[in-house]
Amino acid sequence: ITKLWALLNGLGEVVQCKFCDSEGFNHYEKSLADVIKQLGIANAANFEQENAPALDAVVFVDNCCAIKKKIIKCFAENSPYVNGKQMITCSVKLDVFHLLRRMGRGIAGYHNSDEGAAVQKALKKVIYSPDRSIAPVGILKAKLKEYEKSVAHLNAVEKWALYPQQFLNFKYHIEKDCISDPAGWTGKVSRGTNIVEQYH
């Protein structure tokens, strides 16, 4: 057993956790399904009201593109329905903490280095607005272009900030809308797993 799966709420509090021998979705699918059912029970009275809006959960994961469809399917299968309407939907987003760590690690070859830290700091400015919200895709792409221009003058040795594969992955996740805040997101609660990374 080498993995720890943890489910956090919007305040960064651990709701559930379990040890796993891999990162496969099958290891925690049942736990996620149970939480969705609990949400349905807790909001049952609201859902029964006329024209009640659906509850749109936001799920932050460290491998969004690999399991996004599975998470959405899990919500569809375990959400309550009212007159055929799914009452608990979800948006699946990439945890920015892991995105930045991978970028820094890819450039420097390991997590904790001056080069990796510098890249993470620079790219945080691309991702986060002053209020810690994350802008829509169009704005992020424009900010990313400005970042690329800012390092365009560097020579080949100095261009560690544009380590090819990791930077392409970074751009890919921005363009696929993996990190932009969902519509209506306030940014007032915990985003990602920063709080519990020391558990690894």
C-alpha positions as a Markdown table, in Angstrom:
| # | Residue | x | y | z |
|---|---|---|---|---|
| 1 | Ile | 0.0 | 0.0 | 0.0 |
| 2 | Thr | 1.7 | 3.2 | -1.2 |
| 3 | Lys | -1.1 | 5.7 | -1.8 |
| 4 | Leu | -3.4 | 7.8 | 0.5 |
| 5 | Trp | -6.7 | 8.9 | -0.9 |
| 6 | Ala | -8.3 | 11.8 | 1.0 |
| 7 | Leu | -11.6 | 13.6 | 0.4 |
| 8 | Leu | -11.7 | 17.2 | 1.6 |
| 9 | Asn | -14.6 | 19.5 | 2.0 |
| 10 | Gly | -14.7 | 23.2 | 0.9 |
| 11 | Leu | -13.0 | 24.2 | 4.2 |
| 12 | Gly | -10.0 | 21.9 | 3.6 |
| 13 | Glu | -11.2 | 19.4 | 6.3 |
| 14 | Val | -10.7 | 15.7 | 5.7 |
| 15 | Val | -14.1 | 14.1 | 5.3 |
| 16 | Gln | -12.8 | 10.6 | 4.4 |
| 17 | Cys | -9.5 | 9.0 | 3.7 |
| 18 | Lys | -8.2 | 5.5 | 2.9 |
| 19 | Phe | -5.0 | 3.7 | 2.0 |
| 20 | Cys | -4.8 | 2.3 | -1.5 |
| 21 | Asp | -2.3 | 0.3 | -3.5 |
| 22 | Ser | -2.8 | 2.5 | -6.7 |
| 23 | Glu | -4.4 | 5.7 | -7.8 |
| 24 | Gly | -7.2 | 3.9 | -9.7 |
| 25 | Phe | -10.6 | 5.4 | -9.5 |
| 26 | Asn | -12.1 | 2.0 | -8.5 |
| 27 | His | -10.4 | 2.4 | -5.1 |
| 28 | Tyr | -12.5 | 5.3 | -4.0 |
| 29 | Glu | -15.5 | 5.3 | -6.3 |
| 30 | Lys | -17.7 | 3.8 | -3.6 |
| 31 | Ser | -16.6 | 6.5 | -1.1 |
| 32 | Leu | -17.4 | 9.3 | -3.6 |
| 33 | Ala | -20.8 | 7.7 | -4.3 |
| 34 | Asp | -21.6 | 7.6 | -0.6 |
| 35 | Val | -20.8 | 11.3 | -0.3 |
| 36 | Ile | -23.1 | 12.1 | -3.3 |
| 37 | Lys | -25.9 | 10.2 | -1.7 |
| 38 | Gln | -25.4 | 12.0 | 1.6 |
| 39 | Leu | -25.6 | 15.3 | -0.2 |
| 40 | Gly | -28.9 | 14.2 | -1.8 |
| 41 | Ile | -30.3 | 13.3 | 1.6 |
| 42 | Ala | -29.2 | 16.6 | 3.2 |
| 43 | Asn | -30.7 | 18.6 | 0.4 |
| 44 | Ala | -33.8 | 16.5 | -0.2 |
| 45 | Ala | -36.3 | 19.2 | 1.0 |
| 46 | Asn | -34.7 | 21.9 | -1.2 |
| 47 | Phe | -34.8 | 19.7 | -4.2 |
| 48 | Glu | -38.5 | 19.0 | -3.9 |
| 49 | Gln | -39.4 | 22.7 | -4.1 |
| 50 | Glu | -40.8 | 23.9 | -7.4 |
| 51 | Asn | -38.1 | 24.9 | -9.9 |
| 52 | Ala | -35.4 | 24.1 | -7.5 |
| 53 | Pro | -31.9 | 24.6 | -9.0 |
| 54 | Ala | -29.4 | 21.7 | -9.1 |
| 55 | Leu | -26.5 | 21.6 | -6.8 |
| 56 | Asp | -23.3 | 21.9 | -8.8 |
| 57 | Ala | -20.4 | 20.4 | -6.8 |
| 58 | Val | -16.8 | 21.3 | -7.7 |
| 59 | Val | -14.4 | 18.4 | -7.5 |
| 60 | Phe | -10.6 | 19.1 | -7.5 |
| 61 | Val | -8.4 | 16.2 | -8.4 |
| 62 | Asp | -4.7 | 15.8 | -9.3 |
| 63 | Asn | -5.4 | 13.8 | -12.5 |
| 64 | Cys | -8.4 | 15.6 | -14.0 |
| 65 | Cys | -8.3 | 14.5 | -17.6 |
| 66 | Ala | -7.7 | 10.8 | -16.7 |
| 67 | Ile | -10.8 | 10.5 | -14.5 |
| 68 | Lys | -13.1 | 13.4 | -15.3 |
| 69 | Lys | -15.6 | 11.2 | -17.2 |
| 70 | Lys | -15.7 | 8.6 | -14.4 |
| 71 | Ile | -16.4 | 11.3 | -11.8 |
| 72 | Ile | -19.2 | 12.8 | -13.8 |
| 73 | Lys | -20.7 | 9.4 | -14.4 |
| 74 | Cys | -20.5 | 8.6 | -10.7 |
| 75 | Phe | -22.5 | 11.8 | -10.0 |
| 76 | Ala | -25.0 | 10.9 | -12.6 |
| 77 | Glu | -25.6 | 7.5 | -11.2 |
| 78 | Asn | -25.9 | 8.5 | -7.6 |
| 79 | Ser | -27.5 | 11.9 | -7.7 |
| 80 | Pro | -31.2 | 12.2 | -6.9 |
| 81 | Tyr | -33.5 | 13.1 | -9.8 |
| 82 | Val | -36.6 | 15.3 | -9.7 |
| 83 | Asn | -38.9 | 15.0 | -12.8 |
| 84 | Gly | -36.0 | 13.6 | -14.7 |
| 85 | Lys | -33.6 | 16.4 | -13.7 |
| 86 | Gln | -30.3 | 15.5 | -12.1 |
| 87 | Met | -30.1 | 17.5 | -8.9 |
| 88 | Ile | -26.4 | 17.1 | -8.1 |
| 89 | Thr | -24.0 | 17.8 | -10.9 |
| 90 | Cys | -20.3 | 18.4 | -10.8 |
| 91 | Ser | -17.5 | 20.4 | -12.4 |
| 92 | Val | -14.1 | 18.5 | -12.3 |
| 93 | Lys | -11.0 | 20.7 | -12.0 |
| 94 | Leu | -7.3 | 20.1 | -11.7 |
| 95 | Asp | -5.7 | 20.9 | -8.3 |
| 96 | Val | -3.4 | 23.9 | -9.1 |
| 97 | Phe | -1.0 | 22.8 | -6.4 |
| 98 | His | -0.2 | 19.6 | -8.3 |
| 99 | Leu | -0.1 | 21.5 | -11.7 |
| 100 | Leu | 2.6 | 23.9 | -10.3 |
| 101 | Arg | 4.6 | 21.2 | -8.6 |
| 102 | Arg | 4.8 | 19.2 | -11.8 |
| 103 | Met | 5.9 | 22.2 | -13.7 |
| 104 | Gly | 8.7 | 23.0 | -11.2 |
| 105 | Arg | 9.7 | 19.3 | -10.9 |
| 106 | Gly | 9.9 | 18.9 | -14.6 |
| 107 | Ile | 12.1 | 21.9 | -15.1 |
| 108 | Ala | 14.5 | 21.2 | -12.2 |
| 109 | Gly | 14.4 | 17.5 | -12.1 |
| 110 | Tyr | 13.1 | 17.4 | -8.6 |
| 111 | His | 10.6 | 19.2 | -6.3 |
| 112 | Asn | 12.7 | 21.5 | -4.1 |
| 113 | Ser | 15.1 | 23.6 | -6.1 |
| 114 | Asp | 15.6 | 27.3 | -6.7 |
| 115 | Glu | 14.8 | 26.9 | -10.3 |
| 116 | Gly | 11.6 | 25.0 | -9.7 |
| 117 | Ala | 10.5 | 27.5 | -7.0 |
| 118 | Ala | 11.1 | 30.4 | -9.3 |
| 119 | Val | 8.9 | 28.8 | -12.0 |
| 120 | Gln | 6.1 | 28.1 | -9.6 |
| 121 | Lys | 6.2 | 31.7 | -8.4 |
| 122 | Ala | 6.1 | 33.1 | -11.9 |
| 123 | Leu | 3.3 | 30.8 | -13.0 |
| 124 | Lys | 1.2 | 31.5 | -9.9 |
| 125 | Lys | 1.0 | 35.1 | -11.2 |
| 126 | Val | -0.3 | 33.7 | -14.5 |
| 127 | Ile | -3.0 | 31.6 | -12.8 |
| 128 | Tyr | -4.1 | 33.6 | -9.8 |
| 129 | Ser | -5.8 | 37.0 | -9.8 |
| 130 | Pro | -5.1 | 39.2 | -6.8 |
| 131 | Asp | -8.2 | 37.9 | -5.0 |
| 132 | Arg | -7.0 | 34.3 | -5.5 |
| 133 | Ser | -9.7 | 33.6 | -8.1 |
| 134 | Ile | -8.7 | 31.9 | -11.4 |
| 135 | Ala | -9.9 | 33.7 | -14.5 |
| 136 | Pro | -11.7 | 32.2 | -17.5 |
| 137 | Val | -9.7 | 30.4 | -20.2 |
| 138 | Gly | -9.4 | 33.5 | -22.6 |
| 139 | Ile | -7.8 | 35.6 | -19.9 |
| 140 | Leu | -5.5 | 32.9 | -18.7 |
| 141 | Lys | -4.3 | 32.3 | -22.3 |
| 142 | Ala | -3.6 | 36.0 | -22.7 |
| 143 | Lys | -1.6 | 36.1 | -19.4 |
| 144 | Leu | 0.3 | 33.0 | -20.5 |
| 145 | Lys | 1.4 | 34.7 | -23.8 |
| 146 | Glu | 2.7 | 37.6 | -21.7 |
| 147 | Tyr | 4.7 | 35.2 | -19.6 |
| 148 | Glu | 6.2 | 33.6 | -22.7 |
| 149 | Lys | 7.2 | 37.0 | -24.0 |
| 150 | Ser | 8.9 | 37.8 | -20.8 |
| 151 | Val | 11.3 | 34.9 | -21.1 |
| 152 | Ala | 11.7 | 35.0 | -24.9 |
| 153 | His | 15.0 | 36.9 | -24.7 |
| 154 | Leu | 16.7 | 34.1 | -22.6 |
| 155 | Asn | 19.3 | 31.9 | -24.2 |
| 156 | Ala | 19.0 | 28.2 | -24.5 |
| 157 | Val | 20.7 | 27.5 | -21.1 |
| 158 | Glu | 18.5 | 30.1 | -19.3 |
| 159 | Lys | 15.3 | 28.9 | -20.8 |
| 160 | Trp | 14.7 | 26.4 | -18.0 |
| 161 | Ala | 11.5 | 28.3 | -17.4 |
| 162 | Leu | 10.1 | 26.8 | -20.6 |
| 163 | Tyr | 11.0 | 23.2 | -20.1 |
| 164 | Pro | 9.2 | 21.8 | -23.2 |
| 165 | Gln | 7.1 | 18.9 | -22.1 |
| 166 | Gln | 6.0 | 20.3 | -18.8 |
| 167 | Phe | 5.2 | 23.6 | -20.3 |
| 168 | Leu | 3.1 | 22.0 | -23.0 |
| 169 | Asn | 1.2 | 20.1 | -20.3 |
| 170 | Phe | 0.6 | 23.4 | -18.4 |
| 171 | Lys | -0.8 | 25.1 | -21.6 |
| 172 | Tyr | -2.9 | 22.1 | -22.4 |
| 173 | His | -4.7 | 22.2 | -19.0 |
| 174 | Ile | -5.3 | 25.9 | -19.3 |
| 175 | Glu | -6.8 | 25.5 | -22.8 |
| 176 | Lys | -8.9 | 22.5 | -21.8 |
| 177 | Asp | -10.5 | 24.6 | -19.0 |
| 178 | Cys | -9.1 | 22.4 | -16.3 |
| 179 | Ile | -8.2 | 25.1 | -13.9 |
| 180 | Ser | -10.5 | 28.2 | -14.5 |
| 181 | Asp | -13.0 | 28.8 | -11.7 |
| 182 | Pro | -16.5 | 27.5 | -12.5 |
| 183 | Ala | -19.2 | 30.2 | -13.1 |
| 184 | Gly | -20.4 | 31.6 | -9.8 |
| 185 | Trp | -17.3 | 30.3 | -7.9 |
| 186 | Thr | -16.5 | 32.7 | -5.0 |
| 187 | Gly | -13.0 | 31.6 | -4.3 |
| 188 | Lys | -13.7 | 31.9 | -0.6 |
| 189 | Val | -13.0 | 28.3 | 0.3 |
| 190 | Ser | -10.1 | 25.9 | 0.0 |
| 191 | Arg | -8.9 | 25.1 | -3.5 |
| 192 | Gly | -7.0 | 21.8 | -3.8 |
| 193 | Thr | -5.1 | 19.7 | -1.4 |
| 194 | Asn | -2.3 | 22.0 | -0.2 |
| 195 | Ile | -3.4 | 21.6 | 3.4 |
| 196 | Val | -2.9 | 17.9 | 3.5 |
| 197 | Glu | 0.2 | 17.4 | 1.3 |
| 198 | Gln | 2.3 | 16.7 | 4.4 |
| 199 | Tyr | 0.3 | 13.5 | 4.8 |
| 200 | His | 2.0 | 11.9 | 1.8 |
